[in-house]
Amino acid sequence: MTGIYEQFGVTPGINARGNQTLLGGSTPPPEVQAAMDEATSSGYVVFEELLRKTGEFIAETLGTEQAFVTSGAAAAISLGTAAVLAGDDRDRMASIPDTSGFDRNEFVFQRGHDYTYKRCFTLAGGKLVDVGRADGCTVEEMEAGIGPKTAGIAYFESGRWGSEWVSLDQAREVADKHGIKLVVDAAGQIYPLDQFMRVARTGDVVAFGAKYIGSPHSTGICTGRAELVESAFLQNFIGFELAGIQGLARPYGRPYKTDRGEVMGVAVALRRWFSMNHEERLAVEEDKRSAFARGLAGIAGVTTSIPKEAQLGPNVTVFIHFDAGITGIDGHEVIKQLEEGDPPIWTRTHDDGGSIGIGVQMLSDEEVETVVERLRDIFA
């Protein structure tokens, strides 16, 4: 029988990259998928109530003041930034993203943390002011960038910053000292659980990507201080609809819409994430990584390595290294052949083609065997 993708001319493949947006992000586990199906097939609800009640559960779980489900971490960053810029001022909400008349619209950002998604801090009209250097930033350098137009600190939390950077805790102290807000992109900081909760409680507004906990791809969490999360909520798509009903100027966040099934998916995924045995989960992932090491052992010019540091965030990776002088092929060509095969296999290149990284968390045991076999065929 022809699969649903093939019916529309789309080629399905094997995701060996992990929770990546380019490949659809996540596959909800059966418990989460069942909750989504039930939510979309068992009637309608008042969406504001749905968001607020599930938000209460999320906030209670994370130990924060308030929360709600968003259409991804990027939406949560943008809405959180808008909350800092507008507060509870309805006129400012209506003006966003035009913040040219605001007394404060700047956010300091560590220059060396430059990454793709810093754009999300500017969607609501925030202006980023780079501080520090490409290879580090001190507290003093961050404070030197704070001026009369500074509204807050835009912080990207990777969980891996060294002592050469202003840490999240230090950024919290700087924000408090200068009376500004701390907006945190913590999209993947969902494990260990104490890290998840610590980060959630440190920022004034914090964004998480819910796809990493087994929720639908297009979902996230906005959480933090009640007054700012409430402002973000009022600028979200439901706030847009409510403002119209109340005769108020509509805020900018109408595009950030979620589905009732997605909202329930986040709530159930979070409940599952905090109740599951993570040692067992990681043991399963470790078995997958070890299968690559065993399956590729003995191939001339090919070695594998498994990072030994404690897992932070969502990715569980095994690295496969190539000596092109022996194999006659580098990582770029390996990836090309994997992607052009049947089925296509998508993975990542590292070290300028000297290795590839296999994210195992989205792979079934059968898919692990398929990827190993294809790799062996490439090097045969």
MIDO-713899 format. One record per residue (C-alpha): x, y, z; residue in one letter. Coordinates in Angstrom, 2 decimals, decimal comma. Each point is the difference from the previous one (the first is absolute). Layout:
<recs>
<rec px="X" py="Y" pz="Z" code="A"/>
...
</recs>
This chain:
<recs>
<rec px="0,00" py="0,00" pz="0,00" code="M"/>
<rec px="1,30" py="3,44" pz="-0,92" code="T"/>
<rec px="0,90" py="2,10" pz="3,02" code="G"/>
<rec px="-1,51" py="3,40" pz="0,66" code="I"/>
<rec px="3,22" py="1,81" pz="-0,94" code="Y"/>
<rec px="0,37" py="-1,88" pz="-3,27" code="E"/>
<rec px="-3,61" py="0,81" pz="-0,90" code="Q"/>
<rec px="1,05" py="3,64" pz="-0,22" code="F"/>
<rec px="3,39" py="-0,59" pz="-1,60" code="G"/>
<rec px="2,04" py="0,50" pz="3,18" code="V"/>
<rec px="2,93" py="-2,34" pz="0,70" code="T"/>
<rec px="0,22" py="-1,21" pz="3,62" code="P"/>
<rec px="3,34" py="-0,98" pz="1,46" code="G"/>
<rec px="1,95" py="-0,74" pz="3,17" code="I"/>
<rec px="0,72" py="2,83" pz="2,41" code="N"/>
<rec px="3,51" py="-0,47" pz="1,40" code="A"/>
<rec px="0,36" py="3,69" pz="0,88" code="R"/>
<rec px="-2,26" py="0,23" pz="3,05" code="G"/>
<rec px="-2,68" py="2,55" pz="0,81" code="N"/>
<rec px="0,68" py="2,20" pz="-2,99" code="Q"/>
<rec px="-2,57" py="2,34" pz="-1,48" code="T"/>
<rec px="1,12" py="-0,72" pz="-3,57" code="L"/>
<rec px="-1,14" py="-3,62" pz="0,44" code="L"/>
<rec px="-3,18" py="0,58" pz="1,96" code="G"/>
<rec px="1,41" py="0,26" pz="3,50" code="G"/>
<rec px="-1,63" py="-2,76" pz="2,01" code="S"/>
<rec px="-2,08" py="-3,15" pz="0,09" code="T"/>
<rec px="-2,38" py="0,13" pz="2,98" code="P"/>
<rec px="-0,05" py="-3,25" pz="1,99" code="P"/>
<rec px="-3,27" py="-1,97" pz="0,02" code="P"/>
<rec px="-1,23" py="1,51" pz="3,30" code="E"/>
<rec px="0,42" py="3,52" pz="-1,35" code="V"/>
<rec px="-1,44" py="-0,80" pz="-3,42" code="Q"/>
<rec px="-3,04" py="-1,60" pz="1,64" code="A"/>
<rec px="-0,58" py="3,14" pz="2,09" code="A"/>
<rec px="0,21" py="2,16" pz="-3,11" code="M"/>
<rec px="-2,40" py="-2,21" pz="-1,91" code="D"/>
<rec px="-2,49" py="0,01" pz="2,88" code="E"/>
<rec px="0,21" py="3,78" pz="0,36" code="A"/>
<rec px="-0,74" py="0,61" pz="-3,67" code="T"/>
<rec px="-2,77" py="-2,59" pz="-0,30" code="S"/>
<rec px="-1,92" py="0,35" pz="3,26" code="S"/>
<rec px="-1,45" py="3,49" pz="-0,31" code="G"/>
<rec px="0,88" py="3,64" pz="0,26" code="Y"/>
<rec px="1,19" py="2,16" pz="2,87" code="V"/>
<rec px="0,42" py="3,66" pz="0,89" code="V"/>
<rec px="3,59" py="0,46" pz="-1,11" code="F"/>
<rec px="0,90" py="2,57" pz="2,63" code="E"/>
<rec px="-1,04" py="-2,44" pz="2,71" code="E"/>
<rec px="1,99" py="-2,79" pz="-1,67" code="L"/>
<rec px="3,15" py="2,11" pz="-0,12" code="L"/>
<rec px="-0,39" py="1,28" pz="3,54" code="R"/>
<rec px="-0,79" py="-3,37" pz="1,61" code="K"/>
<rec px="2,81" py="-1,83" pz="-1,78" code="T"/>
<rec px="2,23" py="2,98" pz="0,78" code="G"/>
<rec px="-0,75" py="-0,41" pz="3,70" code="E"/>
<rec px="1,12" py="-3,63" pz="-0,22" code="F"/>
<rec px="3,19" py="0,95" pz="-1,87" code="I"/>
<rec px="0,87" py="2,74" pz="2,49" code="A"/>
<rec px="-0,64" py="-2,29" pz="2,95" code="E"/>
<rec px="2,18" py="-2,70" pz="-1,55" code="T"/>
<rec px="2,90" py="2,37" pz="-0,71" code="L"/>
<rec px="-0,38" py="2,00" pz="3,21" code="G"/>
<rec px="-0,66" py="3,29" pz="-1,79" code="T"/>
<rec px="-2,68" py="2,64" pz="0,45" code="E"/>
<rec px="-1,81" py="-0,36" pz="-3,32" code="Q"/>
<rec px="0,27" py="-1,73" pz="-3,37" code="A"/>
<rec px="-1,81" py="-0,76" pz="-3,22" code="F"/>
<rec px="0,49" py="-2,06" pz="-3,14" code="V"/>
<rec px="1,33" py="1,80" pz="-3,08" code="T"/>
<rec px="0,58" py="-0,89" pz="-3,63" code="S"/>
<rec px="3,63" py="-0,91" pz="0,64" code="G"/>
<rec px="2,89" py="1,47" pz="1,98" code="A"/>
<rec px="0,50" py="2,76" pz="-2,57" code="A"/>
<rec px="-3,53" py="1,27" pz="0,63" code="A"/>
<rec px="0,65" py="-0,09" pz="3,75" code="A"/>
<rec px="3,18" py="2,07" pz="-0,45" code="I"/>
<rec px="-1,78" py="2,55" pz="-2,16" code="S"/>
<rec px="-3,01" py="0,25" pz="2,31" code="L"/>
<rec px="2,25" py="0,18" pz="3,07" code="G"/>
<rec px="1,94" py="2,85" pz="-1,57" code="T"/>
<rec px="-3,29" py="1,74" pz="-0,83" code="A"/>
<rec px="-1,06" py="-0,38" pz="3,63" code="A"/>
<rec px="3,13" py="1,76" pz="1,23" code="V"/>
<rec px="-0,49" py="2,80" pz="-2,54" code="L"/>
<rec px="-3,71" py="0,57" pz="0,62" code="A"/>
<rec px="-0,69" py="-1,14" pz="3,54" code="G"/>
<rec px="-3,71" py="0,49" pz="0,62" code="D"/>
<rec px="-0,25" py="3,08" pz="-2,25" code="D"/>
<rec px="-2,64" py="-0,72" pz="-2,65" code="R"/>
<rec px="1,16" py="2,87" pz="-2,21" code="D"/>
<rec px="3,50" py="-1,45" pz="-0,07" code="R"/>
<rec px="-1,38" py="-3,45" pz="-0,78" code="M"/>
<rec px="-1,81" py="1,50" pz="-2,98" code="A"/>
<rec px="3,16" py="1,78" pz="-1,16" code="S"/>
<rec px="2,27" py="-3,08" pz="-0,03" code="I"/>
<rec px="2,10" py="-0,72" pz="-2,03" code="P"/>
<rec px="0,47" py="3,75" pz="-0,47" code="D"/>
<rec px="1,88" py="0,94" pz="3,17" code="T"/>
<rec px="1,58" py="3,19" pz="-1,32" code="S"/>
<rec px="-1,93" py="2,08" pz="2,52" code="G"/>
<rec px="0,76" py="-2,23" pz="3,01" code="F"/>
<rec px="2,29" py="1,35" pz="2,69" code="D"/>
<rec px="1,70" py="-3,42" pz="0,22" code="R"/>
<rec px="0,27" py="-2,50" pz="-2,82" code="N"/>
<rec px="3,57" py="-1,33" pz="0,17" code="E"/>
<rec px="1,26" py="-3,38" pz="1,24" code="F"/>
<rec px="3,64" py="-0,75" pz="0,66" code="V"/>
<rec px="1,24" py="-3,24" pz="-1,55" code="F"/>
<rec px="3,37" py="-1,73" pz="0,37" code="Q"/>
<rec px="1,75" py="0,43" pz="-3,35" code="R"/>
<rec px="1,59" py="-3,45" pz="0,00" code="G"/>
<rec px="-3,35" py="-1,70" pz="0,58" code="H"/>
<rec px="-1,02" py="0,98" pz="-3,53" code="D"/>
<rec px="-2,39" py="-2,65" pz="-1,31" code="Y"/>
<rec px="-2,80" py="-0,48" pz="-2,49" code="T"/>
<rec px="-2,90" py="0,66" pz="2,31" code="Y"/>
<rec px="1,09" py="3,33" pz="1,48" code="K"/>
<rec px="-2,26" py="1,41" pz="-2,72" code="R"/>
<rec px="-2,95" py="-1,02" pz="2,15" code="C"/>
<rec px="0,89" py="2,66" pz="2,59" code="F"/>
<rec px="-0,48" py="2,67" pz="-2,66" code="T"/>
<rec px="-3,31" py="-1,13" pz="-1,55" code="L"/>
<rec px="-1,97" py="2,01" pz="2,54" code="A"/>
<rec px="2,13" py="3,11" pz="-0,50" code="G"/>
<rec px="2,85" py="-0,66" pz="2,40" code="G"/>
<rec px="3,40" py="1,39" pz="-0,98" code="K"/>
<rec px="3,03" py="-2,16" pz="0,84" code="L"/>
<rec px="3,14" py="1,66" pz="1,33" code="V"/>
<rec px="3,04" py="-2,28" pz="-0,20" code="D"/>
<rec px="2,27" py="-0,08" pz="3,04" code="V"/>
<rec px="3,28" py="-1,75" pz="0,66" code="G"/>
<rec px="2,26" py="-1,69" pz="-2,52" code="R"/>
<rec px="-0,18" py="-2,90" pz="-2,42" code="A"/>
<rec px="1,73" py="-2,22" pz="2,54" code="D"/>
<rec px="-1,54" py="1,14" pz="3,26" code="G"/>
<rec px="-1,83" py="2,60" pz="2,03" code="C"/>
<rec px="0,47" py="1,25" pz="3,55" code="T"/>
<rec px="-2,62" py="1,39" pz="2,32" code="V"/>
<rec px="1,70" py="3,37" pz="-0,31" code="E"/>
<rec px="-0,24" py="-0,11" pz="-3,80" code="E"/>
<rec px="-3,67" py="-0,89" pz="0,20" code="M"/>
<rec px="-0,67" py="2,84" pz="2,43" code="E"/>
<rec px="1,87" py="2,43" pz="-2,25" code="A"/>
<rec px="-2,55" py="-0,68" pz="-2,73" code="G"/>
<rec px="-2,96" py="0,88" pz="2,21" code="I"/>
<rec px="-1,33" py="3,50" pz="-0,58" code="G"/>
<rec px="-3,15" py="2,11" pz="0,38" code="P"/>
<rec px="-1,77" py="-1,90" pz="-2,82" code="K"/>
<rec px="0,79" py="-3,47" pz="1,33" code="T"/>
<rec px="-3,13" py="-2,03" pz="0,72" code="A"/>
<rec px="1,66" py="-3,30" pz="0,73" code="G"/>
<rec px="2,54" py="-2,71" pz="-0,63" code="I"/>
<rec px="-0,56" py="-2,44" pz="-2,88" code="A"/>
<rec px="1,62" py="-3,25" pz="1,10" code="Y"/>
<rec px="0,61" py="-3,22" pz="-1,93" code="F"/>
<rec px="0,40" py="-2,86" pz="2,49" code="E"/>
<rec px="1,82" py="-2,97" pz="-1,49" code="S"/>
<rec px="0,83" py="-1,68" pz="3,31" code="G"/>
<rec px="3,65" py="-0,15" pz="-1,10" code="R"/>
<rec px="1,41" py="3,52" pz="0,34" code="W"/>
<rec px="3,40" py="0,16" pz="1,67" code="G"/>
<rec px="1,35" py="2,44" pz="2,55" code="S"/>
<rec px="1,02" py="2,44" pz="-2,75" code="E"/>
<rec px="-3,67" py="0,93" pz="-0,44" code="W"/>
<rec px="-2,56" py="1,72" pz="2,19" code="V"/>
<rec px="-1,97" py="-2,92" pz="1,42" code="S"/>
<rec px="-3,77" py="-0,07" pz="0,29" code="L"/>
<rec px="0,23" py="0,53" pz="3,76" code="D"/>
<rec px="2,35" py="2,95" pz="-0,50" code="Q"/>
<rec px="-2,36" py="1,44" pz="-2,62" code="A"/>
<rec px="-2,77" py="-0,26" pz="2,58" code="R"/>
<rec px="2,09" py="2,04" pz="2,44" code="E"/>
<rec px="0,80" py="2,61" pz="-2,64" code="V"/>
<rec px="-3,67" py="0,33" pz="-0,93" code="A"/>
<rec px="-1,03" py="0,46" pz="3,63" code="D"/>
<rec px="2,79" py="2,50" pz="0,65" code="K"/>
<rec px="-1,02" py="2,20" pz="-2,92" code="H"/>
<rec px="-3,77" py="-0,43" pz="0,26" code="G"/>
<rec px="-0,37" py="-1,68" pz="-3,39" code="I"/>
<rec px="-1,53" py="-3,31" pz="-1,11" code="K"/>
<rec px="1,58" py="-3,32" pz="-0,99" code="L"/>
<rec px="-1,47" py="-1,77" pz="-3,05" code="V"/>
<rec px="1,41" py="-3,50" pz="-0,49" code="V"/>
<rec px="0,01" py="-2,27" pz="-3,01" code="D"/>
<rec px="0,33" py="-3,39" pz="1,68" code="A"/>
<rec px="-1,57" py="-1,95" pz="-2,85" code="A"/>
<rec px="1,85" py="-3,28" pz="0,59" code="G"/>
<rec px="0,65" py="0,19" pz="3,76" code="Q"/>
<rec px="-2,43" py="-2,73" pz="0,91" code="I"/>
<rec px="2,37" py="-2,44" pz="1,71" code="Y"/>
<rec px="1,18" py="-0,65" pz="2,67" code="P"/>
<rec px="-3,28" py="0,89" pz="1,66" code="L"/>
<rec px="1,65" py="2,19" pz="2,63" code="D"/>
<rec px="1,62" py="1,98" pz="-2,83" code="Q"/>
<rec px="-3,40" py="0,32" pz="-1,69" code="F"/>
<rec px="-1,56" py="1,42" pz="3,17" code="M"/>
<rec px="3,00" py="2,15" pz="0,98" code="R"/>
<rec px="0,08" py="1,77" pz="-3,35" code="V"/>
<rec px="-3,78" py="0,45" pz="0,02" code="A"/>
<rec px="0,20" py="1,73" pz="3,38" code="R"/>
<rec px="2,98" py="2,22" pz="-0,81" code="T"/>
<rec px="-1,28" py="2,10" pz="-2,88" code="G"/>
<rec px="-2,78" py="2,56" pz="0,07" code="D"/>
<rec px="-1,33" py="-1,60" pz="-3,18" code="V"/>
<rec px="1,33" py="-3,36" pz="-1,18" code="V"/>
<rec px="-0,63" py="-1,86" pz="-3,27" code="A"/>
<rec px="0,18" py="-3,78" pz="-0,42" code="F"/>
<rec px="-0,50" py="-2,20" pz="-3,04" code="G"/>
<rec px="-2,62" py="-2,58" pz="0,91" code="A"/>
<rec px="0,93" py="-2,26" pz="-2,93" code="K"/>
<rec px="3,00" py="-1,15" pz="2,04" code="Y"/>
<rec px="-2,24" py="-1,62" pz="2,63" code="I"/>
<rec px="-2,10" py="-1,92" pz="-2,52" code="G"/>
<rec px="-2,56" py="2,65" pz="-0,79" code="S"/>
<rec px="-1,01" py="0,98" pz="-3,54" code="P"/>
<rec px="2,67" py="1,70" pz="-2,07" code="H"/>
<rec px="-1,69" py="3,42" pz="-0,12" code="S"/>
<rec px="-0,36" py="0,54" pz="3,75" code="T"/>
<rec px="1,85" py="1,82" pz="2,74" code="G"/>
<rec px="-0,36" py="1,36" pz="3,51" code="I"/>
<rec px="0,09" py="3,59" pz="1,21" code="C"/>
<rec px="0,49" py="0,22" pz="3,76" code="T"/>
<rec px="1,37" py="2,25" pz="2,73" code="G"/>
<rec px="-1,18" py="2,98" pz="2,06" code="R"/>
<rec px="-3,78" py="0,31" pz="0,11" code="A"/>
<rec px="-0,30" py="3,62" pz="-1,14" code="E"/>
<rec px="2,21" py="-0,53" pz="-3,04" code="L"/>
<rec px="-1,45" py="-3,36" pz="-1,00" code="V"/>
<rec px="-3,45" py="1,57" pz="0,27" code="E"/>
<rec px="1,11" py="2,78" pz="-2,35" code="S"/>
<rec px="1,35" py="-2,62" pz="-2,42" code="A"/>
<rec px="-3,30" py="-1,87" pz="0,26" code="F"/>
<rec px="-2,00" py="3,16" pz="-0,79" code="L"/>
<rec px="2,17" py="0,55" pz="-3,09" code="Q"/>
<rec px="-0,40" py="-3,58" pz="-1,21" code="N"/>
<rec px="-2,63" py="-1,11" pz="-2,53" code="F"/>
<rec px="-2,70" py="-0,40" pz="2,67" code="I"/>
<rec px="0,81" py="3,45" pz="1,36" code="G"/>
<rec px="-0,47" py="1,30" pz="-3,54" code="F"/>
<rec px="-3,48" py="-1,54" pz="-0,19" code="E"/>
<rec px="-0,99" py="1,13" pz="3,51" code="L"/>
<rec px="1,17" py="3,55" pz="-0,66" code="A"/>
<rec px="-2,31" py="0,21" pz="-3,00" code="G"/>
<rec px="-2,96" py="-1,24" pz="2,02" code="I"/>
<rec px="0,78" py="2,55" pz="2,74" code="Q"/>
<rec px="0,34" py="2,86" pz="-2,45" code="G"/>
<rec px="3,73" py="0,40" pz="0,66" code="L"/>
<rec px="2,80" py="0,48" pz="-2,49" code="A"/>
<rec px="1,23" py="-3,36" pz="-1,18" code="R"/>
<rec px="3,58" py="-1,11" pz="0,85" code="P"/>
<rec px="2,47" py="-1,45" pz="-2,51" code="Y"/>
<rec px="0,00" py="-3,71" pz="0,97" code="G"/>
<rec px="-2,85" py="-1,38" pz="-2,12" code="R"/>
<rec px="2,34" py="-2,19" pz="-2,13" code="P"/>
<rec px="1,13" py="-1,96" pz="3,09" code="Y"/>
<rec px="-3,01" py="-2,31" pz="0,00" code="K"/>
<rec px="-0,11" py="-3,47" pz="1,53" code="T"/>
<rec px="-2,54" py="-2,81" pz="-0,35" code="D"/>
<rec px="-1,87" py="-1,46" pz="2,97" code="R"/>
<rec px="1,55" py="-3,39" pz="-0,72" code="G"/>
<rec px="3,46" py="1,54" pz="0,07" code="E"/>
<rec px="-0,67" py="1,71" pz="3,33" code="V"/>
<rec px="-1,10" py="-3,26" pz="1,60" code="M"/>
<rec px="2,98" py="-1,70" pz="-1,61" code="G"/>
<rec px="2,36" py="2,34" pz="1,85" code="V"/>
<rec px="-1,75" py="-0,51" pz="3,35" code="A"/>
<rec px="0,01" py="-3,79" pz="-0,29" code="V"/>
<rec px="3,57" py="-0,07" pz="-1,34" code="A"/>
<rec px="1,19" py="2,10" pz="2,96" code="L"/>
<rec px="-1,84" py="-2,24" pz="2,46" code="R"/>
<rec px="1,59" py="-3,03" pz="-1,64" code="R"/>
<rec px="3,47" py="1,64" pz="-0,03" code="W"/>
<rec px="-0,08" py="0,65" pz="3,73" code="F"/>
<rec px="-1,32" py="-3,45" pz="0,91" code="S"/>
<rec px="2,09" py="-2,22" pz="-2,28" code="M"/>
<rec px="3,16" py="-1,87" pz="0,98" code="N"/>
<rec px="2,71" py="1,99" pz="-1,77" code="H"/>
<rec px="2,72" py="-2,48" pz="0,91" code="E"/>
<rec px="-1,90" py="-2,61" pz="-1,99" code="E"/>
<rec px="-0,54" py="2,47" pz="-2,86" code="R"/>
<rec px="3,70" py="0,82" pz="-0,18" code="L"/>
<rec px="0,94" py="-3,69" pz="0,24" code="A"/>
<rec px="-2,09" py="-0,66" pz="-3,12" code="V"/>
<rec px="1,74" py="2,87" pz="-1,81" code="E"/>
<rec px="3,39" py="-1,30" pz="1,17" code="E"/>
<rec px="-0,80" py="-3,42" pz="-1,49" code="D"/>
<rec px="-0,71" py="1,70" pz="-3,34" code="K"/>
<rec px="3,31" py="1,85" pz="0,10" code="R"/>
<rec px="1,85" py="-3,16" pz="0,91" code="S"/>
<rec px="-1,61" py="-1,77" pz="-2,97" code="A"/>
<rec px="1,77" py="2,45" pz="-2,31" code="F"/>
<rec px="3,34" py="-0,61" pz="1,73" code="A"/>
<rec px="-0,43" py="-3,78" pz="-0,33" code="R"/>
<rec px="-1,37" py="0,08" pz="-3,52" code="G"/>
<rec px="2,79" py="2,18" pz="-1,41" code="L"/>
<rec px="2,88" py="-1,60" pz="1,91" code="A"/>
<rec px="2,79" py="-1,34" pz="-2,17" code="G"/>
<rec px="-0,58" py="2,27" pz="-3,01" code="I"/>
<rec px="3,33" py="1,49" pz="-1,04" code="A"/>
<rec px="0,17" py="3,77" pz="0,54" code="G"/>
<rec px="-3,30" py="0,14" pz="1,91" code="V"/>
<rec px="-0,31" py="0,53" pz="3,75" code="T"/>
<rec px="-2,87" py="0,89" pz="2,29" code="T"/>
<rec px="-0,17" py="2,05" pz="3,18" code="S"/>
<rec px="-2,72" py="0,41" pz="2,58" code="I"/>
<rec px="0,13" py="3,20" pz="2,10" code="P"/>
<rec px="0,47" py="-0,87" pz="3,65" code="K"/>
<rec px="-1,17" py="3,27" pz="1,55" code="E"/>
<rec px="-3,38" py="0,10" pz="1,68" code="A"/>
<rec px="-2,82" py="0,54" pz="-2,47" code="Q"/>
<rec px="-1,27" py="3,56" pz="-0,04" code="L"/>
<rec px="-3,02" py="0,77" pz="-2,09" code="G"/>
<rec px="-1,66" py="-2,19" pz="-2,58" code="P"/>
<rec px="2,76" py="-1,35" pz="-2,24" code="N"/>
<rec px="1,48" py="-3,47" pz="0,38" code="V"/>
<rec px="2,75" py="-0,35" pz="-2,60" code="T"/>
<rec px="2,60" py="-2,49" pz="-1,19" code="V"/>
<rec px="2,82" py="1,38" pz="-2,17" code="F"/>
<rec px="1,48" py="-1,92" pz="-2,93" code="I"/>
<rec px="3,45" py="1,16" pz="-1,08" code="H"/>
<rec px="1,65" py="-0,58" pz="-3,37" code="F"/>
<rec px="3,62" py="-0,04" pz="-1,09" code="D"/>
<rec px="-0,55" py="1,02" pz="-3,61" code="A"/>
<rec px="3,53" py="-1,09" pz="-0,86" code="G"/>
<rec px="-1,04" py="-3,57" pz="0,78" code="I"/>
<rec px="-3,72" py="-0,01" pz="-0,81" code="T"/>
<rec px="0,33" py="2,12" pz="-3,13" code="G"/>
<rec px="-3,14" py="1,84" pz="1,04" code="I"/>
<rec px="-0,80" py="2,75" pz="2,50" code="D"/>
<rec px="-3,07" py="0,86" pz="2,03" code="G"/>
<rec px="-1,51" py="2,24" pz="-2,66" code="H"/>
<rec px="-0,02" py="-2,84" pz="-2,52" code="E"/>
<rec px="-1,30" py="-2,46" pz="2,61" code="V"/>
<rec px="-2,94" py="2,30" pz="0,73" code="I"/>
<rec px="-0,65" py="0,44" pz="-3,72" code="K"/>
<rec px="-0,17" py="-3,75" pz="-0,55" code="Q"/>
<rec px="-2,21" py="-0,51" pz="3,07" code="L"/>
<rec px="-2,43" py="2,67" pz="-1,18" code="E"/>
<rec px="-0,12" py="-1,35" pz="-3,56" code="E"/>
<rec px="-0,73" py="-3,58" pz="1,08" code="G"/>
<rec px="-3,33" py="-1,74" pz="0,44" code="D"/>
<rec px="-1,26" py="0,92" pz="2,48" code="P"/>
<rec px="1,89" py="3,27" pz="0,41" code="P"/>
<rec px="1,84" py="0,30" pz="3,30" code="I"/>
<rec px="0,60" py="3,48" pz="1,40" code="W"/>
<rec px="2,84" py="0,73" pz="2,39" code="T"/>
<rec px="2,54" py="2,75" pz="0,77" code="R"/>
<rec px="3,58" py="0,69" pz="-0,99" code="T"/>
<rec px="2,59" py="1,18" pz="2,54" code="H"/>
<rec px="3,67" py="1,03" pz="0,03" code="D"/>
<rec px="-0,18" py="1,33" pz="-3,57" code="D"/>
<rec px="-0,90" py="-3,42" pz="-1,34" code="G"/>
<rec px="2,31" py="-1,99" pz="2,24" code="G"/>
<rec px="-2,91" py="-1,61" pz="1,80" code="S"/>
<rec px="-3,77" py="-0,29" pz="0,11" code="I"/>
<rec px="-2,26" py="0,12" pz="3,03" code="G"/>
<rec px="-2,90" py="-2,43" pz="0,34" code="I"/>
<rec px="-2,81" py="1,19" pz="2,26" code="G"/>
<rec px="-1,48" py="-3,26" pz="1,24" code="V"/>
<rec px="-2,97" py="1,24" pz="2,01" code="Q"/>
<rec px="-2,39" py="-0,08" pz="-2,98" code="M"/>
<rec px="1,22" py="-3,39" pz="-1,32" code="L"/>
<rec px="-1,77" py="-3,30" pz="0,54" code="S"/>
<rec px="2,12" py="-3,12" pz="0,50" code="D"/>
<rec px="-0,83" py="-1,07" pz="-3,56" code="E"/>
<rec px="1,09" py="3,38" pz="-1,34" code="E"/>
<rec px="3,28" py="-0,25" pz="1,92" code="V"/>
<rec px="0,68" py="-3,30" pz="-1,79" code="E"/>
<rec px="-0,88" py="1,58" pz="-3,35" code="T"/>
<rec px="2,35" py="2,97" pz="0,51" code="V"/>
<rec px="2,87" py="-2,25" pz="1,14" code="V"/>
<rec px="-0,50" py="-2,28" pz="-3,01" code="E"/>
<rec px="-0,04" py="2,93" pz="-2,41" code="R"/>
<rec px="3,19" py="1,40" pz="1,52" code="L"/>
<rec px="1,72" py="-3,36" pz="-0,33" code="R"/>
<rec px="-1,09" py="-0,17" pz="-3,64" code="D"/>
<rec px="1,46" py="3,45" pz="-0,66" code="I"/>
<rec px="3,38" py="-1,07" pz="1,37" code="F"/>
<rec px="-0,02" py="-3,47" pz="-1,57" code="A"/>
</recs>
